[in-house]
Amino acid sequence: MSFNNSQKIGILGGGQLGKMLIQTALDLDLDISVLDNDSDCPCKSISTRFVQGDISDFDTVYKFGKDLDLITIEIENVNIEALKKLESEGKRVFPQPHIIANIKNKCTQKQFFKDNNIPTTEFILVSGLSEIRSNTNFLPAVNKIGIGGYDGRGVQTIKTEQDIDKG
């Protein structure tokens, strides 16, 4: 496939990673649209087109992607079903929706790494405080929520048993 800078590219999420992507895309004269929940996100002022909307809402994501040639993500907490539908209609989506589904949940992501012999830190999958308490021999550890965490949100460093109840 040859390079074509006339394609319309969309990014779901307008945070810092999206801004870095757009800054590089500007050198290539690419048409970049951004959909983000935050009307004041970092990508707003440098994208070709900015749309404020819920990146987890099916209709919003689908409508945003309908007139684009290629859709990518800046954060994995997006509506995967809308991306699947867009992909089935011939839109190019990278990473592909089934990959996003795998990385969206940190628990399935870590298990995928382990199952496929991809190097990762040791981990224990837990579902609640009682399971954390029953694995204190694993401390110190970092506890992450499976879905929805980012930039430290949903992340707790547990060095001692006393730290378990601080989260």
N, C-alpha and C positions, 0 to 999 in steps of 0.2 A: 504494500500500500504506500503510495507516495504522499508526501506532506501536502496538506491542503488547509491553508489558513482561513478559508471562507466558511468553514464549518462552525456552527453555533454550538458552544459548549456550555453546559450548566453544572454548577456546583451546589450540592445540598449542604448547607452549613457555611457560615461566613466568618469563621473565627480566624485565629492567627495562622493556621496551616493553609487555609484558603487564601489569605492575603499573600503569603509567600508564593503560592502557586500562581496567583494573578500577576504578581510582580515579575515573574519569569515569563508569563504568557504575553505581557505587554511588549516585550522585546520581539515577539513573533507576530505581533499585530493580530492576536486572536480575539474573537468575540466571546466574552465570558459573562454569563448571567449567573446570579447568585440568589438562592432562596434561603432565608434565615428567619428565625423567630424574632430576633432582636433588631429593631429598627435602627439601632446605632452600632451594629457589628463592625469589626475591622474592615470587612470587604466592601461595605456600602459605597464608599467614596471612590474606589478604584475599579469597580466592575463596570462592564458596559451597560448592564441592566441589573437593577436590584429589585427583588420582590420580597416584601415582608410576608411571612406566612409560616405555618406550622409544618416543619419537615417530617413530622411523624403522622401527619394526616394524609390519608389516601388521596382524596380529591385534590388537595393542594399540590401534592407532589406530582400527581398525574397531569394536572393542568399545566404545571410549570414545565414538565418534560415534553409535552406534546409537540412543541415547535422547535425542539433542539435536536441536534444530530448525535451528540454524545453527552452522557450524564455521568458525573463522578460524585464522590462524597468527600466531605471534609471531616465528618464525624459519623460514626456508625449508627447512631440512634435515629435512623430514618425509616420511612415506611417502605418496607421491602416488597410488599404486595404490589404497590404502585409501580415500583421499579421492574418487577417481574412482568407486569402487564405492558409497560413501555418496551421492554426488551422483546416480548412476544410480538410486538407491532413493528419491530425492525430498528428500534432505537438501540444504539450501542451504550451499554452500561458497564463501567469499570470502577471498582471491581464488580464482578457479576453478582446479582442478588443472592445466589446461593452461598457465595463466599462471604458476603456481608452478614448473612444470617449466622454463619459459623463464627465470625469474629465479634459479632454484636454481644454475644454472651461469653464473658470471660471464662466461665466454667467449661463450656464446650470447647472454647478456644484452647485452653490449657490441656484438656483431655485429648484433643486432636493432635497437639504437639507430641504428647506422650505416646499416643497410639501410632504415630508415624515417625517415631524416633527423631524428632526435631528437638534440638537442645533447648531446654527451658529450665528454670529453677524448679527445685522440688516443691511439691504442693500437696495439700490435702483439701478435698472438696467437703465443705461443711454447710449445713443448713440450719443455723441457729446457735444461740449462745451455749446450749448444753453440749453440742458437738465441739464447739471451740474449747470449752472447759475440759472436755474429755481428751483433748489433744495438746495439753500444756507441755508435754515432752518435745513438741515441735517448736516451741518458743526459743528465740524471738522469731516473729513472723509478721507478715503484712496480710491483713484481711481486706479483701476487695469484694464489693457486691458484684454479682454476676452480670446484671444489666443496669445500665444507666449511670455508671460512674465515669468520671473524667476529671482531669486536672486536679487530682486530690479529693474530689467529691466521691464519697462512698468508699474511701480508703482509710484504714486504721492500722497504725503500727502498734503491735502488741509485743512489748519487750518482757513483761512480767505478768503473772496472773492478775495483779492489781489493775493492769491496763485494760483487761477484758471489758470491764463495766464502764470504762470512760467513753466508749464509742457512742 
